[in-house]
Amino acid sequence: MRLLIAILTAALLAGSALPARAADDSKVKAATEQVQTGAKKIGDGEVGSGTKETAKGIGNTIVEGAKYSGAKLKDFFSRAFGS
């Protein structure tokens, strides 16, 4: 177990020293804006449509955030282990 932790730590340090590729986070930003728009509608008294849009935006943020994180992890391990 200690060996695995040492290897992962070394890979993390080596990977962080490499230049990072720019990941596309535009979908995450768009979903976040959808949450903000829905929240503003709730504040303006449009509770029904604002709540619906906020809930959709939260769901989209979670999905797109997971995809973005997966892509970043894939890039990291590709650079670290040369796969």
N, C-alpha and C positions, 0 to 999 in steps of 0.2 A: 504494500500500500504506500509506503514511504517512497519507493522507487517511482511509482506512478505519479505521485504528487510532485516529485522532483522533476520528472520529465515534463509534466504539464506546465510547471513554473518556468522551466527553461524555454519551452516552446512559446509561452506567453511573452517572456522577455525578448526572445529572438524575433518574434513576430511584430512586437511593438517597435523594434528598431528599423524594420523594413518600411519603405514608403507605402502609404495606404492608398488604395484605389478609391476614387470617389464613388460612393454608393448612391443610388437614386432614392432619395427620401421624399420625393414630390408627392407620392400617394399618401404617405403618412401625414405630411403637412396638409394636404387637401382634406383628409378625414378629420384632422384636428380643427380645421376651419369650420367644418360642418358642425362639430360639437359647439363651437363658439357661436355660430349663427343660431343654432337651436336654443342655446342658453339666452341669447339676446332676445329672441322671440318670447321666451317665457317671461323675461323681465319686462317686455312691452305688453304683457297681458294675453298673449296668444299661447296659452298653456297647452292646449291640445296639440297643435301643430309643432310648437316648440319642443315639447316633450318627445314627440315622435322623431323629430329631426335629430335631437340630442342623442336619443337611444341608438338611432341608426349610425350616427357619427361615432359614438363610442364603440359600437361593434366593428365599424370599418377601421377605426384606429387600432383596435386589438388585432384584427386580421392583418392589416398592412404592417403594423409594428412587428408582428411575428415573422412575416415574410422578410422584412428588412433585416431583422436580427439574424434570421437563418442565413441570409445572403452574406452578412458580415462574418458570421462564424465560418461559413464555407470558405470565404476568401482567406480568413486567418489560417485555417488548417491547411489550405492549399499552399499558402506561402510557407508555413512552418514545416510542413512535411513533404512538400514538393509533389503533391498528388495532382 
